[in-house]
Amino acid sequence: MKKHISTRNSLIIISILIILLTSSCASVHPGYDVLPTKEIALKNISISSEFPHSLRSENYLYATFTFENMGNDWTQVKDIKIDLGDEKLNRETQILLGAPLNAWANGISLKSAVDDYNRQLLYSMIYLGGLGVAIAGGMKGDIGTATTGIVASTAAVGLSVADLIRGELLDIENTSSSSSSSNNYLINSSFLIPPKMFIRKWIVLYNPHNEFPDNFKMNIRASDDKVMEYLVIRRMPPQKQEYNAI
């Protein structure tokens, strides 16, 4: 009977581990959808934006944009312009290019190296501690304790992998050692979106007062020179809670 319970507990623990690992897989569109504000839009193109916390710093706004082509034709984007929706913000905010972009890339790479080292130490402790709790719980037949340990250790592995596969940082480091902007930079050059595939672009904004709107507009000029307006959501507004009177 004890052997049957132990086997069943092991299967439950393994199932939980598989679910947690598969749920942490990478996504094509990890952030918010970037949707057109009018009826006109790029055909068969899905766009999303993300503002990674790991590369965030005061006065700077780092963003990545994913362009997915679900059609069978190549799509060309000629130009992209950012509109923060406020004349004062547009005037005070700088899109980093050239030497300022290279200087930022060098600085953020050094900052990320220090942050990554500290995070790895923390993740190692979480992983080892969580794994120990999981093993102890499994041996005692305590599914609750084992599950808690698995969640902790799996979260640590997931966060470590996310840091290691972060392609943006590698691209930024290449930018810091180059005299020009990256080929993956969002603006200042046209680009192609291959059919049945997706690409990622990134951009850095600088505001001396650290003032960035929760959402802003992105104007995309296509190969036929038509300009399409999209809404970029940086942060969702807090939802109002409704309370029923007693």
KAUR-V103538 format. One record per run of one state. SS is the DSSP state (@ for helix, = for strand, . for the rest). FROM is the first residue (numbers start at 0). TO is the last residue. If there is no record, write none. Layout:
# KAUR-V103538
ss	from	to
SS	FROM	TO
SS	FROM	TO
This chain:
# KAUR-V103538
ss	from	to
.	0	0
@	1	22
.	23	30
=	31	35
.	36	43
=	44	49
.	50	51
@	52	54
.	55	55
=	56	56
.	57	58
=	59	68
.	69	73
=	74	82
.	83	85
@	86	91
.	92	92
=	93	94
.	95	96
@	97	139
.	140	141
@	142	163
.	164	165
@	166	175
.	176	183
=	184	184
.	185	189
=	190	192
.	193	196
=	197	205
.	206	213
=	214	221
.	222	225
=	226	232
.	233	245
